[in-house]
């Protein structure tokens, strides 16, 4: 599927949901994609990209940013505290703030550096033990904690369990965001982004539908 097809599906979903045109940001998930595939998507005009790992992004994006104006990079994978400083220098947004220790580290670095990327709290809506994220029951307190640290909190992010109906998780995330006065909702991937847009997503993370299957070679 082409980038243009994805964009037109997003535009249609915005219209059907009564949303303003352009209110949903497409994050092209470029993790483990060959450089030539990423370059092809850059050449088509896409400027917002998502990476899972700090190291991979550090090896890939500085050169692209030199060549293409307006690139915006989002970290959508887990962030180790010891990589927080590097992440703050590389990324415009971090979607995986998932524990108090990381929030404290980011707040300290923000004080030192005088800037901080936009932050999204990852909520483990499925309460899956193997998955990172704040439990729904703890989300309100963690939002308050992040605000107390004066972090630039933009919204919430979730990755629904594979075998469950994603709309239930999107609706739960939207509800938590609304009661905490947060406008950003990072939710929806290649298979379910239209559902996410219908339930209020502001950022959708689409990889395989744009780039084709990932190459782990």
MIDOSE-1310 file (N, C-alpha, C; in nm, 2 decimals, decimal comma, always signed):
residues 217
xxxx	+0,08/-0,12/+0,00/+0,00/+0,00/+0,00/+0,09/+0,13/+0,00; +0,05/+0,23/-0,07/+0,13/+0,35/-0,08/+0,10/+0,45/+0,03; +0,20/+0,54/+0,05/+0,18/+0,65/+0,14/+0,06/+0,73/+0,11; +0,03/+0,75/-0,02/-0,08/+0,83/-0,06/-0,21/+0,76/-0,02
xxxx	-0,22/+0,63/-0,04/-0,34/+0,56/+0,00/-0,36/+0,57/+0,15; -0,26/+0,56/+0,23/-0,27/+0,57/+0,38/-0,33/+0,71/+0,41; -0,27/+0,81/+0,35/-0,31/+0,95/+0,38/-0,46/+0,97/+0,34; -0,50/+0,91/+0,23/-0,64/+0,93/+0,19/-0,73/+0,86/+0,28
xxxx	-0,69/+0,74/+0,33/-0,77/+0,67/+0,43/-0,78/+0,74/+0,56; -0,67/+0,81/+0,60/-0,68/+0,89/+0,72/-0,77/+1,01/+0,70; -0,76/+1,07/+0,59/-0,85/+1,19/+0,56/-1,00/+1,15/+0,56; -1,03/+1,03/+0,50/-1,16/+0,98/+0,50/-1,21/+0,95/+0,64
xxxx	-1,12/+0,89/+0,72/-1,16/+0,85/+0,86/-1,19/+0,98/+0,94; -1,10/+1,08/+0,92/-1,13/+1,21/+0,99/-1,26/+1,27/+0,95; -1,30/+1,27/+0,82/-1,43/+1,32/+0,78/-1,54/+1,24/+0,84; -1,53/+1,11/+0,84/-1,64/+1,02/+0,89/-1,66/+1,04/+1,04
xxxx	-1,55/+1,08/+1,11/-1,56/+1,10/+1,25/-1,59/+1,24/+1,29; -1,62/+1,32/+1,19/-1,65/+1,46/+1,21/-1,53/+1,54/+1,27; -1,41/+1,50/+1,23/-1,29/+1,56/+1,28/-1,24/+1,66/+1,17; -1,16/+1,76/+1,22/-1,11/+1,86/+1,12/-1,01/+1,79/+1,03
xxxx	-1,00/+1,83/+0,91/-0,90/+1,78/+0,82/-0,76/+1,81/+0,87; -0,67/+1,71/+0,87/-0,54/+1,73/+0,92/-0,52/+1,73/+1,07; -0,63/+1,68/+1,14/-0,61/+1,68/+1,28/-0,54/+1,55/+1,33; -0,52/+1,46/+1,24/-0,45/+1,33/+1,28/-0,31/+1,34/+1,21
xxxx	-0,21/+1,31/+1,30/-0,07/+1,31/+1,25/-0,03/+1,17/+1,22; +0,02/+1,14/+1,09/+0,07/+1,01/+1,06/+0,21/+1,00/+1,09; +0,24/+0,90/+1,18/+0,38/+0,87/+1,21/+0,42/+0,74/+1,13; +0,51/+0,76/+1,04/+0,56/+0,65/+0,95/+0,66/+0,57/+1,04
xxxx	+0,63/+0,45/+1,07/+0,72/+0,37/+1,16/+0,83/+0,31/+1,08; +0,95/+0,37/+1,09/+1,06/+0,33/+1,00/+1,16/+0,23/+1,07; +1,13/+0,18/+1,19/+1,22/+0,09/+1,26/+1,25/-0,03/+1,17; +1,38/-0,07/+1,17/+1,44/-0,18/+1,10/+1,41/-0,18/+0,95
xxxx	+1,37/-0,06/+0,89/+1,35/-0,05/+0,75/+1,49/-0,02/+0,68; +1,51/-0,07/+0,56/+1,63/-0,03/+0,49/+1,63/+0,11/+0,46; +1,75/+0,18/+0,45/+1,76/+0,32/+0,43/+1,69/+0,36/+0,30; +1,70/+0,28/+0,20/+1,64/+0,32/+0,07/+1,49/+0,33/+0,08
xxxx	+1,43/+0,24/+0,16/+1,28/+0,25/+0,17/+1,24/+0,38/+0,25; +1,32/+0,41/+0,35/+1,29/+0,53/+0,43/+1,31/+0,65/+0,34; +1,42/+0,65/+0,26/+1,45/+0,76/+0,17/+1,33/+0,78/+0,07; +1,28/+0,67/+0,02/+1,17/+0,68/-0,08/+1,05/+0,75/-0,02
xxxx	+1,02/+0,72/+0,11/+0,91/+0,78/+0,17/+0,93/+0,93/+0,21; +1,06/+0,96/+0,24/+1,10/+1,10/+0,26/+1,08/+1,18/+0,13; +1,12/+1,11/+0,02/+1,10/+1,18/-0,11/+0,96/+1,20/-0,15; +0,87/+1,12/-0,10/+0,72/+1,14/-0,12/+0,66/+1,25/-0,03
xxxx	+0,75/+1,31/+0,05/+0,70/+1,42/+0,13/+0,67/+1,39/+0,28; +0,68/+1,27/+0,32/+0,65/+1,24/+0,46/+0,76/+1,29/+0,55; +0,72/+1,35/+0,66/+0,82/+1,41/+0,75/+0,82/+1,37/+0,89; +0,71/+1,29/+0,93/+0,70/+1,25/+1,07/+0,73/+1,10/+1,07
xxxx	+0,83/+1,06/+1,15/+0,87/+0,92/+1,15/+0,88/+0,87/+1,30; +0,86/+0,74/+1,31/+0,87/+0,67/+1,44/+0,98/+0,57/+1,45; +1,06/+0,57/+1,55/+1,16/+0,47/+1,57/+1,14/+0,40/+1,71; +1,18/+0,28/+1,72/+1,17/+0,20/+1,84/+1,29/+0,21/+1,94
xxxx	+1,41/+0,23/+1,87/+1,53/+0,22/+1,95/+1,62/+0,34/+1,93; +1,67/+0,39/+2,04/+1,76/+0,51/+2,03/+1,88/+0,49/+1,95; +1,94/+0,37/+1,96/+2,07/+0,34/+1,89/+2,04/+0,34/+1,74; +1,93/+0,28/+1,70/+1,90/+0,27/+1,55/+1,87/+0,41/+1,50
xxxx	+1,80/+0,48/+1,57/+1,76/+0,62/+1,53/+1,89/+0,71/+1,51; +1,98/+0,69/+1,61/+2,11/+0,77/+1,61/+2,19/+0,74/+1,49; +2,19/+0,61/+1,44/+2,26/+0,57/+1,32/+2,20/+0,61/+1,19; +2,07/+0,64/+1,19/+1,99/+0,66/+1,07/+1,96/+0,81/+1,04
xxxx	+1,92/+0,88/+1,15/+1,84/+1,00/+1,12/+1,93/+1,13/+1,11; +2,04/+1,14/+1,18/+2,11/+1,27/+1,17/+2,15/+1,30/+1,02; +2,19/+1,20/+0,94/+2,22/+1,23/+0,80/+2,09/+1,27/+0,72; +1,98/+1,20/+0,75/+1,86/+1,23/+0,68/+1,81/+1,37/+0,72
xxxx	+1,83/+1,41/+0,84/+1,78/+1,54/+0,89/+1,87/+1,65/+0,82; +1,99/+1,62/+0,79/+2,08/+1,72/+0,72/+2,03/+1,74/+0,57; +1,97/+1,64/+0,52/+1,93/+1,64/+0,38/+1,78/+1,68/+0,36; +1,70/+1,66/+0,46/+1,55/+1,69/+0,44/+1,51/+1,78/+0,55
xxxx	+1,45/+1,89/+0,51/+1,40/+1,99/+0,61/+1,27/+1,94/+0,68; +1,26/+1,98/+0,80/+1,13/+1,96/+0,87/+1,10/+1,82/+0,92; +1,20/+1,73/+0,93/+1,18/+1,60/+0,98/+1,15/+1,60/+1,13; +1,05/+1,53/+1,17/+1,01/+1,52/+1,31/+1,02/+1,37/+1,35
xxxx	+1,09/+1,34/+1,46/+1,12/+1,21/+1,50/+1,05/+1,18/+1,63; +0,98/+1,06/+1,63/+0,91/+1,02/+1,75/+0,96/+0,89/+1,80; +0,99/+0,88/+1,93/+1,04/+0,75/+1,99/+0,91/+0,68/+2,04; +0,88/+0,56/+1,98/+0,76/+0,49/+2,01/+0,79/+0,36/+2,08
xxxx	+0,92/+0,33/+2,10/+0,96/+0,21/+2,18/+1,00/+0,24/+2,32; +1,03/+0,14/+2,39/+1,08/+0,16/+2,53/+1,20/+0,24/+2,54; +1,21/+0,32/+2,65/+1,33/+0,40/+2,67/+1,40/+0,37/+2,80; +1,52/+0,32/+2,79/+1,60/+0,30/+2,91/+1,65/+0,43/+2,97
xxxx	+1,65/+0,44/+3,10/+1,68/+0,56/+3,17/+1,82/+0,61/+3,13; +1,92/+0,52/+3,11/+2,05/+0,56/+3,07/+2,07/+0,61/+2,93; +1,96/+0,59/+2,85/+1,96/+0,65/+2,71/+1,87/+0,77/+2,70; +1,82/+0,82/+2,82/+1,73/+0,93/+2,81/+1,80/+1,06/+2,76
xxxx	+1,92/+1,09/+2,80/+1,99/+1,21/+2,75/+2,00/+1,21/+2,59; +2,05/+1,09/+2,54/+2,06/+1,08/+2,40/+1,93/+1,09/+2,33; +1,82/+1,03/+2,39/+1,69/+1,04/+2,33/+1,64/+1,18/+2,32; +1,67/+1,26/+2,42/+1,62/+1,40/+2,43/+1,69/+1,48/+2,32
xxxx	+1,81/+1,45/+2,28/+1,88/+1,52/+2,17/+1,83/+1,48/+2,03; +1,78/+1,36/+2,02/+1,74/+1,30/+1,89/+1,59/+1,32/+1,85; +1,50/+1,31/+1,96/+1,36/+1,30/+1,93/+1,28/+1,43/+1,96; +1,18/+1,45/+1,88/+1,09/+1,56/+1,90/+0,97/+1,52/+1,99
xxxx	+0,95/+1,39/+2,00/+0,84/+1,34/+2,10/+0,88/+1,20/+2,14; +0,85/+1,17/+2,27/+0,87/+1,04/+2,33/+0,73/+0,99/+2,37; +0,69/+0,87/+2,31/+0,56/+0,82/+2,34/+0,56/+0,71/+2,45; +0,67/+0,69/+2,51/+0,68/+0,57/+2,60/+0,72/+0,60/+2,74
xxxx	+0,67/+0,71/+2,79/+0,70/+0,74/+2,93/+0,62/+0,65/+3,02; +0,68/+0,55/+3,08/+0,60/+0,44/+3,13/+0,63/+0,41/+3,28; +0,71/+0,49/+3,35/+0,74/+0,47/+3,49/+0,80/+0,59/+3,56; +0,78/+0,60/+3,69/+0,82/+0,72/+3,76/+0,97/+0,75/+3,74
xxxx	+1,05/+0,65/+3,75/+1,20/+0,67/+3,74/+1,24/+0,74/+3,61; +1,17/+0,70/+3,50/+1,20/+0,77/+3,37/+1,15/+0,91/+3,37; +1,03/+0,93/+3,42/+0,98/+1,07/+3,43/+1,08/+1,16/+3,51; +1,13/+1,11/+3,62/+1,22/+1,19/+3,70/+1,35/+1,22/+3,63
xxxx	+1,40/+1,12/+3,56/+1,52/+1,14/+3,48/+1,50/+1,24/+3,37; +1,39/+1,24/+3,30/+1,36/+1,33/+3,19/+1,34/+1,47/+3,25; +1,28/+1,48/+3,37/+1,26/+1,62/+3,43/+1,40/+1,68/+3,47; +1,49/+1,59/+3,52/+1,62/+1,64/+3,56/+1,70/+1,69/+3,43
xxxx	+1,69/+1,61/+3,32/+1,76/+1,64/+3,20/+1,70/+1,77/+3,14; +1,57/+1,78/+3,15/+1,50/+1,90/+3,09/+1,55/+2,03/+3,16; +1,57/+2,02/+3,29/+1,62/+2,13/+3,37/+1,77/+2,17/+3,32; +1,85/+2,06/+3,30/+1,99/+2,08/+3,26/+2,00/+2,14/+3,12
xxxx	+1,92/+2,08/+3,03/+1,93/+2,11/+2,88/+1,85/+2,23/+2,84; +1,75/+2,27/+2,92/+1,66/+2,38/+2,89/+1,56/+2,35/+2,78; +1,54/+2,22/+2,75/+1,43/+2,18/+2,66/+1,39/+2,04/+2,68; +1,28/+2,00/+2,63/+1,23/+1,86/+2,65/+1,14/+1,83/+2,53
xxxx	+1,15/+1,71/+2,47/+1,05/+1,67/+2,37/+0,91/+1,66/+2,43; +0,81/+1,67/+2,34/+0,67/+1,64/+2,38/+0,67/+1,50/+2,44; +0,59/+1,48/+2,54/+0,59/+1,35/+2,61/+0,44/+1,29/+2,61; +0,44/+1,16/+2,58/+0,32/+1,08/+2,60/+0,34/+0,97/+2,70
xxxx	+0,24/+0,95/+2,79/+0,25/+0,85/+2,89/+0,20/+0,72/+2,82; +0,27/+0,61/+2,83/+0,23/+0,48/+2,78/+0,14/+0,41/+2,89; +0,02/+0,38/+2,85/-0,08/+0,32/+2,94/-0,10/+0,17/+2,90; -0,08/+0,08/+2,99/-0,09/-0,06/+2,96/-0,24/-0,10/+2,97
xxxx	-0,32/-0,06/+2,87/-0,46/-0,07/+2,88/-0,51/-0,22/+2,90; -0,43/-0,31/+2,85/-0,46/-0,45/+2,86/-0,41/-0,52/+2,99; -0,34/-0,44/+3,07/-0,28/-0,48/+3,19/-0,20/-0,61/+3,17; -0,13/-0,61/+3,06/-0,05/-0,73/+3,03/+0,09/-0,73/+3,10
xxxx	+0,12/-0,84/+3,18/+0,24/-0,84/+3,26/+0,37/-0,82/+3,18; +0,37/-0,87/+3,06/+0,49/-0,86/+2,98/+0,51/-0,72/+2,91; +0,41/-0,64/+2,92/+0,41/-0,51/+2,84/+0,44/-0,39/+2,94; +0,52/-0,30/+2,88/+0,55/-0,18/+2,96/+0,42/-0,09/+2,97
xxxx	+0,43/+0,00/+3,06/+0,32/+0,10/+3,07/+0,26/+0,11/+3,21; +0,20/+0,23/+3,23/+0,13/+0,25/+3,36/-0,01/+0,18/+3,35; -0,05/+0,12/+3,46/-0,18/+0,05/+3,46/-0,29/+0,16/+3,46; -0,40/+0,13/+3,40/-0,51/+0,23/+3,40/-0,54/+0,29/+3,53
xxxx	-0,54/+0,21/+3,64/-0,58/+0,25/+3,77/-0,48/+0,35/+3,83; -0,36/+0,35/+3,78/-0,25/+0,44/+3,83/-0,23/+0,56/+3,74; -0,30/+0,57/+3,63/-0,27/+0,67/+3,53/-0,30/+0,81/+3,58; -0,41/+0,84/+3,65/-0,44/+0,97/+3,69/-0,32/+1,02/+3,79
xxxx	-0,28/+0,94/+3,88/-0,17/+0,98/+3,97/-0,04/+1,00/+3,90; -0,01/+0,92/+3,79/+0,11/+0,94/+3,72/+0,11/+1,07/+3,64; -0,01/+1,10/+3,58/-0,02/+1,23/+3,51/+0,01/+1,34/+3,60; -0,05/+1,34/+3,72/-0,03/+1,44/+3,82/+0,12/+1,45/+3,86
xxxx	+0,18/+1,34/+3,87/+0,33/+1,33/+3,91/+0,41/+1,40/+3,80; +0,38/+1,37/+3,67/+0,45/+1,43/+3,56/+0,43/+1,58/+3,55; +0,31/+1,62/+3,58/+0,28/+1,76/+3,58/+0,35/+1,83/+3,69; +0,36/+1,76/+3,80/+0,44/+1,82/+3,92/+0,58/+1,84/+3,89
xxxx	+0,64/+1,75/+3,80/+0,78/+1,76/+3,75/+0,79/+1,87/+3,64; +0,68/+1,93/+3,60/+0,68/+2,03/+3,50/+0,72/+1,98/+3,36; +0,69/+1,85/+3,34/+0,72/+1,79/+3,21/+0,61/+1,83/+3,10; +0,65/+1,85/+2,98/+0,56/+1,89/+2,87/+0,47/+1,77/+2,82
xxxx	+0,37/+1,74/+2,90/+0,29/+1,62/+2,88/+0,19/+1,65/+2,77; +0,20/+1,58/+2,66/+0,11/+1,60/+2,54/-0,01/+1,51/+2,54; +0,01/+1,39/+2,59/-0,11/+1,30/+2,59/-0,07/+1,16/+2,63; -0,15/+1,06/+2,58/-0,13/+0,92/+2,62/-0,11/+0,83/+2,50
xxxx	-0,05/+0,72/+2,52/-0,03/+0,62/+2,42/-0,06/+0,48/+2,47; -0,11/+0,40/+2,37/-0,14/+0,26/+2,41/-0,11/+0,16/+2,29; -0,08/+0,04/+2,33/-0,07/-0,07/+2,23/-0,16/-0,18/+2,27; -0,28/-0,19/+2,22/-0,38/-0,29/+2,26/-0,32/-0,44/+2,25
xxxx	-0,37/-0,53/+2,33/-0,34/-0,67/+2,32/-0,38/-0,72/+2,18; -0,29/-0,80/+2,12/-0,31/-0,85/+1,99/-0,45/-0,92/+1,97; -0,49/-0,99/+2,07/-0,61/-1,08/+2,05/-0,74/-1,02/+2,10; -0,73/-0,89/+2,14/-0,85/-0,82/+2,19/-0,90/-0,71/+2,09
xxxx	-1,03/-0,68/+2,10/-1,09/-0,58/+2,02/-1,02/-0,44/+2,05; -0,95/-0,38/+1,96/-0,88/-0,26/+1,99/-0,96/-0,14/+2,03; -1,09/-0,14/+1,98/-1,17/-0,02/+2,01/-1,20/+0,00/+2,16; -1,20/-0,11/+2,23/-1,22/-0,11/+2,38/-1,10/-0,03/+2,45
xxxx	-0,99/-0,06/+2,40/-0,86/+0,00/+2,45/-0,85/+0,14/+2,41; -0,89/+0,17/+2,29/-0,88/+0,31/+2,24/-0,98/+0,40/+2,32; -1,10/+0,34/+2,34/-1,20/+0,42/+2,42/-1,16/+0,44/+2,56; -1,09/+0,34/+2,62/-1,04/+0,36/+2,76/-0,93/+0,47/+2,77
xxxx	-0,84/+0,46/+2,67/-0,74/+0,56/+2,67/-0,79/+0,70/+2,65; -0,89/+0,72/+2,56/-0,96/+0,85/+2,54/-1,02/+0,90/+2,67; -1,08/+0,81/+2,74/-1,15/+0,84/+2,86/-1,05/+0,89/+2,97; -0,94/+0,82/+2,98/-0,84/+0,86/+3,08/-0,78/+1,00/+3,04
xxxx	-0,76/+1,02/+2,91/-0,70/+1,15/+2,86/-0,80/+1,26/+2,89; -0,93/+1,24/+2,86/-1,03/+1,34/+2,87/-1,04/+1,39/+3,02; -1,04/+1,30/+3,11/-1,06/+1,34/+3,25/-0,94/+1,40/+3,31; -0,82/+1,39/+3,24/-0,70/+1,46/+3,28/-0,67/+1,58/+3,20
xxxx	-0,76/+1,62/+3,11/-0,74/+1,74/+3,03/-0,62/+1,72/+2,93; -0,60/+1,60/+2,88/-0,49/+1,58/+2,78/-0,55/+1,56/+2,64; -0,49/+1,63/+2,54/-0,55/+1,63/+2,41/-0,49/+1,53/+2,31; -0,37/+1,48/+2,35/-0,30/+1,39/+2,26/-0,33/+1,25/+2,28
xxxx	-0,36/+1,17/+2,17/-0,39/+1,03/+2,18/-0,31/+0,96/+2,07; -0,20/+0,89/+2,11/-0,12/+0,81/+2,02/-0,17/+0,67/+2,02; -0,25/+0,64/+1,92/-0,31/+0,50/+1,92/-0,35/+0,47/+1,78; -0,34/+0,34/+1,75/-0,38/+0,29/+1,61/-0,26/+0,26/+1,53
xxxx	-0,26/+0,15/+1,47/-0,15/+0,10/+1,38/-0,20/+0,06/+1,25; -0,12/-0,01/+1,17/-0,16/-0,04/+1,03/-0,30/-0,10/+1,02; -0,33/-0,19/+1,11/-0,45/-0,27/+1,10/-0,57/-0,21/+1,16; -0,56/-0,10/+1,24/-0,67/-0,05/+1,31/-0,68/+0,10/+1,32
xxxx	-0,60/+0,17/+1,24/-0,59/+0,32/+1,26/-0,72/+0,39/+1,23; -0,80/+0,34/+1,14/-0,93/+0,41/+1,12/-1,02/+0,40/+1,24; -1,02/+0,29/+1,31/-1,10/+0,27/+1,44/-1,04/+0,37/+1,54; -0,91/+0,38/+1,55/-0,85/+0,47/+1,64/-0,89/+0,62/+1,62
xxxx	-0,89/+0,66/+1,49/-0,93/+0,79/+1,45/-1,08/+0,82/+1,49; -1,16/+0,72/+1,47/-1,30/+0,73/+1,51/-1,32/+0,76/+1,66; -1,22/+0,71/+1,74/-1,23/+0,72/+1,88/-1,13/+0,83/+1,94; -1,08/+0,91/+1,84/-1,01/+1,03/+1,89/-0,86/+1,04/+1,87
xxxx	-0,80/+0,94/+1,81/-0,66/+0,94/+1,79/-0,61/+1,07/+1,73; -0,50/+1,13/+1,78/-0,44/+1,24/+1,72/-0,31/+1,20/+1,65; -0,25/+1,09/+1,68/-0,13/+1,03/+1,62/-0,15/+0,88/+1,59; -0,14/+0,84/+1,47/-0,14/+0,70/+1,43/-0,01/+0,66/+1,39
xxxx	+0,03/+0,53/+1,42/+0,16/+0,48/+1,40/+0,15/+0,37/+1,29; +0,19/+0,40/+1,17/+0,17/+0,31/+1,06/+0,31/+0,27/+1,00; +0,34/+0,14/+1,00/+0,47/+0,10/+0,95/+0,46/+0,01/+0,83; +0,41/-0,11/+0,85/+0,41/-0,21/+0,74/+0,32/-0,17/+0,62
xxxx	+0,22/-0,10/+0,65/+0,12/-0,06/+0,54/+0,19/+0,04/+0,45; +0,29/+0,11/+0,50/+0,36/+0,21/+0,42/+0,49/+0,15/+0,35; +0,56/+0,08/+0,44/+0,70/+0,04/+0,39/+0,70/-0,11/+0,34; +0,59/-0,18/+0,36/+0,60/-0,32/+0,33/+0,65/-0,40/+0,46
xxxx	+0,66/-0,53/+0,45/+0,70/-0,61/+0,57/+0,84/-0,56/+0,61; +0,86/-0,57/+0,74/+0,99/-0,53/+0,79/+1,10/-0,63/+0,75; +1,22/-0,57/+0,74/+1,34/-0,66/+0,71/+1,42/-0,67/+0,83; +1,43/-0,79/+0,88/+1,52/-0,82/+1,00/+1,65/-0,88/+0,97
x	+1,68/-0,88/+0,84/+1,80/-0,95/+0,79/+1,93/-0,90/+0,85
